[in-house]
Amino acid sequence: MRESAPEIANLADRGRCDLTLVLATVALVVLGLVMIASAGQMVKLQRASGPHFHFFFRQLTLAGLGLFVMALLMRVPYRIYQKYAFKALLAAFVLLGAVLVVGTKIRGSSRSIDVASFDFQPVEVAKIALIVFLAAKISEWGDRIRDFRRGFLPLAGTGALMAVMVALQPSISNSVLIMTLTFVILFVAGCRIKHLVLFGCAALVAATPFLLHVSKVITRVVTYLKGGGGGAANFQLQQSLIALGSGSVFGAGPGRGHQKYRFLPDAHTDFIYSIIGEELGLIGTIAVLLVFVFILRRAVRTALRAPDSFGYVLALGIGLLVFMSAMINIAMTTGVIPTAGLPLPFVSYGGSSLVASLAAIGILTNISVEGRERKPSAGLFGLRRGTKNVYAKRVV
C-alpha cells in the first residue's frame, strides 16, 4: 500500500496511467465521506447510542480497504481475469443463491450476508463478474454472437438468469440494471438488434406476472404514474425534492442541511445526492453529475485504446456500470423514475458498493496502462454495427 502512490505517479509521468480517472474517483470518495459525516451522525443519534460519527468512521475504514484493493488491481494484468471468467461467474451465482438462503432480511428484502459484522452484498461482486464473463466470451466468440442460438442466447440468458436471482431477493432496481447492462454490452459488441428486441420483449412478458406480485414495486410505480401527491408512499421523494429545492444554487453549506433531521429517510445511503443538493446546491449536484460523465468518457477512451477485444468490452462495461448506477440513483432522487434502491457509486454509505466500485476502477486503470494509442477504426465504440468484430478473431 505504501508503494502504491509513487507507482501511480510514476506511471502517470510516463503517460501510461490514467491519473485523471483515479483523481476523479478519489474526489467522489472524499465527497462521500464529507456528506456521510454530515448526514450519518443524525441517523446514528436517531437509532442507537454510540459515536456521532459512527457511519463516517466505518465508511472511512471501508474506503481505505477499497483504495488498497484499487491500487492492488491497478498492478494486476487484466488479461488474467479472462482465464477465470467462468469460475468467477459460477462463484457469483453461488453467492447470489446463498443470500436467498442465509441472507439477512432488511425491510422485507434479503440482499446481504453477515460476515464478521459486515453486511456483504453479493450482487455488487456479481455485476463485475458478469461483465468479465461477457467480455471473455465476446472476445472468444467474435462474430458468433450474431448467431442467436450459439452466441446471443447463451450470453443474454446468463444476464437474465442473474437478473432473476437478484429479483428474488427482491432487488428489482439491480435486476433491471443487470439486464440493461447486458443488452448495452451485447449491442455495442455487434449482436443483431432484432435479437435484442425479441429477447427483451420476451423477458418483459415473463417478468410482468412476478412484478405484479411484488407489492413494493406496484406501490412505487402507481405513485409515480399518479404524479406524486401526498401520503406515506411518496413521503421519501417529497423530502428529497424539498432538499434539492431548498439548496438553491450554492447550497446551505456543508453540515447545515435540515432534511437529515428525521425528514429524509436513508439520507446517508440511497438519497445522499439530495443532501448534496441541499448543502452544496445546484453547483454541487451538477459537479457530481459531470464527474460521472467524465468517468464514462475516460472508460470509453480506455476501451478504444485497449489492445484486444477483451480489454475493450471490459473497460466499456465497467464504465457503463458506474455511469448507469449513478444515473439511476440521480433519476430516482429527482423523481424522474420511481424510487429504487441503488446507491450512488463511491458516495453513498455502504461497504460492498464502495469496495466493488473501487475494485472496478482498479481494473479499468490497468487496462489504460496496458492500452496503446490507436486510431479507432469504426466510430465512437470501435465496432461497426452489423459487421464483424474488428478485434476478435473469427470463430468458424
N, C-alpha and C positions, 0 to 999 in steps of 0.2 A: 504493500500500500504506500509506503513512504517513497518508493521509486516511481510511482505512477505519474505524479505531476511533472517531474523532469522529463520522463519518457514522452508524455503527451506533448510537452513544449518542444522537445527535440524533433518529433515527427512533424509538428506544425511548421517548424522552421524550415524543414526540408520540403514543405509543400505537399506532404502526403496525408497528414491527418486533418480531418475537418474540425478544426478547433472551434469554429463559429457554432457548429452544431452542439458541441459539448458545452460551450458557454451558454447557449440559449436554454439547454436542458437544465443546467445548474441554476440559471436565473429563475426558472419556474419552480424548482425545488425550494430555493430560498424564499420566493414569494409565498409558496405554500406554507412554509414554517412560520412566516410572519402572520399570515392570516389565521392559521391554526392557533397560534399563541393568542390572537385576539378573540376568536370565536370559541375555541375549545375550552378556555378557562371557565366560561359561563356554563357550558354544558356539564363540566365536571362538578361545579358548585350545585347544579340542579339535581344531579344524580346521586352523588355519594361524597363522603368525606375524603380528604386527601389533598395533595398538592394542587394548587390552582392551575398549574401548567403541566398537568399530568399528560394530556394529549400531545402537547408540544414536545416534551422530553421523549416520549415514546416515538413520535414521528421523527425526531432528531436522530435517535438511535437507528431507526429503520432506514433513514436517509443515508446515514454513514455506511450501513450494510449495503444498500443499493449502489452507492457510489463506488464502493470497493468492488462489487460484482461488475459494474460497468467498466471500471479500469482494468479488471482482470480479463473480461471478454474482448476488450479492445486489442489484447495481445494474442488472442486465440484465433488462428486462421479459420475463417468462416466456412471453408470447404469441409471441415471436419463434421459439421452438422449434417451435411448431405449423406454421409455414410451411416449416421444413426437416426435418420429422419423417421423411418418406420417404427423403430423401437421407442423413440420419443413420443410418437403419436399413440402407440399402444399404452405407454405409461400414463399419458394424459387421459385416455379413456378409462383406465383402471382407477385413477384418482377421481374422475367425474362419477364413476359408479360408486366409489367408496363414500363420497359425500352424500349420496342418496340413502346410504345405509347407516352410517355413523356420524353424519354431519350434524352440526349444531343448528337448531332451529331458532331463527330470529324473525319476528313479525310474520310467522307463517311460512317462511322460506328456509330451506336447508342449503346454504351456499358455502359454508366453511367447515373446516375440520380443526378441532382444538389440538394444537401441537405445542406442548410446553407453554401454555398460557398465551399462545399466539394463534389468532384466527387465520388459518391458511385457506385461501380461496383457490381451488384447483383451476377454475375457469381462466384465471389470469395467465397461468402457465400453458393451459390447453390452447389458447388462442395463438401463442407463439409457436407451439408445436405444430399446429395446423398449417401455419404459414410456411414453416420449414418443410413440411411434408409436401405441400402443393408445389413449392419451388423445386424440390428434388425431383418430383415426378414430371413436372412440366419440362425441366431440363433434360431428363432422361428420355421422355417420350417424343419430344418435338412435335411434329405435325399430327401425331396420333391423337392429340387432344381434340382434333376436329372430327374424329370418329366418335359417334355418340356412345356406342356400347363399349368400345375398347379404350376410350380416352376420357371423354367428358363425364359419362355417368359414374365411373369409379371415384373421380375427384369431387364432383358435385355431391355425390352420395355420401362421401366421407364428411364433407362440411355439414350436410343435412343431418347425419347421424349425431354429430357433435352438438348441433343446434337443438336436436330433440332431447338429448340427455341434459343439456343446460336448462331447457324449458321445463323439464320435470322437477326442477328444484323448488319452485319455479323462478327463473330469471329471464323473462321474456325479452328484456332490452338486450342482454348479452346474446340471446339466441338470434335475435334479428341482426345484431352486429356481425355475428359469425357468418350467417347466410349472405349478408350483403358483402362482406369482405371476400368470401369465397367467389361470389359472382363477379365482383370487380376484377379480382386477380385472373380468373378464367377469361374474362372479356379482353383484358389487356394482353393476355398470353396468346390470343388469337383463336379462341374457340368460336364455333358458329353461333351467331346471335339467335337463330331460331331455336337452338338447343337451350339457351338460357331462358328464352321466353316460355317454351314448353315446360321446362323443369320448374321454373318459377311459378307458373300458373298451377301446376300440379301440386307443388308444395303448399301454396296458399290455400287451395281447396282442401288438402289433407289437414292443414293446421287449424282451419276455421272451427271445426267442432270442438277441438281441445281448448282453443282460446275462449269459446263461448261458455266454458265451464270454469274458467278462472275468474272469480268474482272481482278481484282487484283490477284486472285488465278491463273488464266490462265497465266498472265504475269510472275508471280514469278516461276511457275512450268516450263514454257517454257525456261526462262532464266537459271534456274537450270539445265535442261536437256541439254542445249547447252554448259554447262560448263563455264558459266560466260561470259567473254568478256566485252567490254566497253558499254557505254550507260547509260541512266538515270536509267533504270530498275535494273541495277546491281551496281549502284554507292555506295549504303549503304554497301553492302557486301564487295566491293573492299576496302572501307575505313576501315572497320572492320578488314580485313585481314592485311592491312597496319599497323594498330595499334598493332595488335598481333605480327606481324613480327618485327616491329621496337623496341619492348620491349626487344627482345633477352632473355637472361637468367635471368638477375637481374632487368631489367626494368630501365626506366629513372628516377624513384623516384617519390614519391607522389607529385602531383601537377605540374609535369614537362612534362607531355604529351602534344602533339601538335594536335592530332586528334579532340580534343574537340573545337578547334578554327575554327568553321564553316565547318569542313571537314566531321565529322561523325555525321549524324542526330541521334537524340534520344540517345545521348551518356550517359545521366544520367538515362535512363529508360531501354528499352529493350536491348541496346548494352553496358551496363555498364561493362560486362565481358571483352569487348575489351579494355576498358580504364584500367581495372585491368591488362590485359596483357601488355599494353604499359607502365604503370607506375610501376608495381610490377614484370613484366617479367614472364617468364615461371614458375618460382618458385611460384609466386603468384597465377597463374591460376591453377596449379596443387594442391596447398594447398586448394584452394576453392573447387575444384572437390573432393578432399579427405574428406573434411568436410561434403559434401553432402552424400558421400558414408558412412561415419561414422554415420550420422543421420539415414540413411536407416538401417544400421546394428543394431543400438540401437532400432529402431522401430520393427525390426524382433525379437530381443531379448525380448522386452516388450511383443510382441504378443505371443511368445512361453511360457511366464510366466503368461499370463493372466489367471484368474480363471474361465473364461467362454468363450463361443464361440463369444458372442457379443464383449467382450473386445479384443479377438483375431483378428477378422476381422476389427474392428475399428482401432486398433493400426497399423495393416498391411496396411490398406487403407490410413491412414494419412501419413505413411512413404512413400508409393508409390506415393502419390500426390505430396509431397515435392520433392522427388527424380526425378520423371518423369518430373515435371515442370522445374527443374534445367537442366536436360539433354536435353530437347527440346530447352531451351534457349541457352545453350552452343553449341549444334549442329548447331543451327541457326547462331550464331555469327562466327563460324568457317567454315561455308559453307558446312557442312555435309548434311543438309537438306535445303529446300527453306526457305526464310525469313518468320518468323512467329511472331505474336505479343504477345509473352508471356514474362512477366518479370522474372528476376532471383529472386527466393524467398529470402526474408529478405534483399536483397542487392539493387535491383533496386528501383528507386523512384516511389512511389505510395502507398497511404494510405490503400486502400482496400485490396490489396495483402498483405501488411505488417501486418496489424492488423489481417486479417483472418489467415495468416500463423502462427502468434504467438499464436492465439487462439487455433489452431490445435495442436501446440506443448504443450500448457497447458493441453489439453485433453489427449494427449499421455503420458505426465508426470504423470497425475493422474492414468492412467492405470498401470504405472510402480509402483506407490505407493501401489495400490490395489493388484498388482500381487503377485505371490508366486513362490518360487523356485520349479521347477518340471522337470522331465526328459521328453523331447519330445518323444511322442510315435510313431511318423511317419515322421522321417526325418526333413528336414530344416523347412518346413512350418507347421508341426504338423497335417496335414490332408493327408490321403492316397488318391492318385488319383484313382478313380473308386470304392472306398469303402465308407462306411458311415462316416458321420461327427463324429469325435471322441469326440467332446464336446457336441453337441446338442442332446437333447432327440428326439427320433423318433416320427414323426407325422403320425398317422395311417389314 
